[in-house]
Amino acid sequence: MKSVIDQLGKLERQITRLSLQAILMGLGPKAAGGYLSYSPVVRRTQARILWLHELIRTRHGQEAADRFALGYLSARPRLQDYSIALVGTGTHRPSSERLAAAMPKLIAAARQQEDATIALIAALLERGDMDLALEVIAAQKDRAPGDSTVDWPQLLLSLAPRHLYETISSSTGITASEHLHPGPCKNRLIIMDDELSPAAIKSLAAGAEKITLLQYKDLYGRIDLKAVQAEIPGCEIVVEHGRSRVDRFHQRYYDMHRKTLEAAEALSQSFIQNTPWLAELVPGLHDFDKDLTLELSDKLFFKTLRLEGVLQAALDPAFDSVIVTFGDGFELLRLFYSDPILWQDARIQGCCRPRKVKTVVKHASRVSDMQRRASVGSGAFILERIAALEEDMPADARLRPPENVRGYLLGASKIPERNVTSHVPDRKNVAFVVQEGRAYGYTAVQMATHLHSRYNVDIILTMGSISSLLKNLSAAQKDPFLPKSEKGRLPGYMKLAAAAPDKSSAHSFSDA
């Protein structure tokens, strides 16, 4: 039965393709697009939409392909079609200029179904067309509250830059299109929680003679300056990163190392003293206190370094305008609402400019919560939480672990089997410890592959996924400096689960 269904599906695909090709050849792209949109016998799959778009582009040019995509979205698109036509078409997707000209029709078509409007906004955010997303939301904000499940005015306020001290209740709202964009300035700092597209950065650069870009999670200045400059040709652009203002040769860098190490030592000592059962569950914990201290101090230091870079830049009086784009994370929200010097600074404005519409939806409530915390002091809520935890702690908590923590540790401390692929007799064995990361992950695997040409190397993966490791091993085989006689010989590997806590472990310890 299944084979019959498969054959019928194959036949339907062939007939549909032949039909669309014939209509395209005889009547043109508009007729082919209309047939795909309205024919009751044609299934509108992602592959079919992209195939027809590419067919029109190769035969009739990019302009015809743009008309097809935008005409299709103005007819009767499904929710997923917005992302397919506006994002999935990749480098041949409709330009922002063509999309802007078609917005009235797209808004009118999407307005018939609120979920369709959300899907359109999500696709625009994913593209980085922030101005167009703002236009769609602005067109919805006058809807009667009873007619909508979305708070459109609040959504608009989340996307538009506004002062950190400005509450939702005190806001005058968005009364004109110019309120969607920042005002004029000489020198603007743009701090980004998440990576933004050049088009999204252009929207935030409006009115500035010079901009400085600082991406919170970037310690190496990886922003594509060439792409951003092409989007904003008349503006001077500077790129900063986490080490721009506090590098390895600053006293402040050394001080942060010392203070985060002291904090890590205190945390490690307290943890070990209060978990006498740990040695029973995880045997072989030699110098565990030193390992834990090193791991904690490393995490604390780099988080501190990134936050310090943002703080020093935001306080720099050389900037007469500072815009912070908040994302999914809480760290920048906590930083800017932790000190009145920051959240009461009239130079500093915040907004939410992510690629996911759900992040924008929850941003307003997050900011309201942060403003409430800022008004009483950011530490008050933390102290309340600690007090509540101490009250709920069982009397024998130090003597035995919570059951979910016990279960996780017993499973995580088991040593997995090695995957030995191509060891050679009489060669020395080398254990090569690797953790996945953008900075050193592939380079480490490449080094292990070269060493394997002389030794029997086993890679011990302490953080990351086996699938990523295998991809890096495959890529390392293409290294032109790897001896030809060693091509195809892969190091052995194993993953230590205990050193790479997953979501289950996080839940185990946070719920304990």
PEMO-V772639 format. One record per helix or strand of 3 or more residues. SS is the DSSP state (helix for helix, strand for strand). FROM is the first residue (numbers start at 1). TO is the last residue. If there is no record, write none. Layout:
SS:FROM:TO + SS:FROM:TO
This chain:
helix:2:27 + helix:29:38 + helix:46:60 + helix:62:74 + helix:81:88 + helix:90:92 + helix:96:110 + helix:114:127 + helix:130:140 + helix:145:147 + helix:152:159 + helix:177:180 + strand:185:192 + helix:198:205 + strand:208:215 + helix:225:231 + strand:236:240 + helix:251:273 + helix:278:281 + helix:288:314 + strand:321:326 + helix:331:336 + helix:340:343 + strand:348:352 + helix:357:376 + helix:379:392 + helix:403:412 + strand:429:435 + helix:441:452 + strand:456:463 + helix:466:476 + helix:484:486 + strand:492:495 + helix:497:499 + helix:503:510
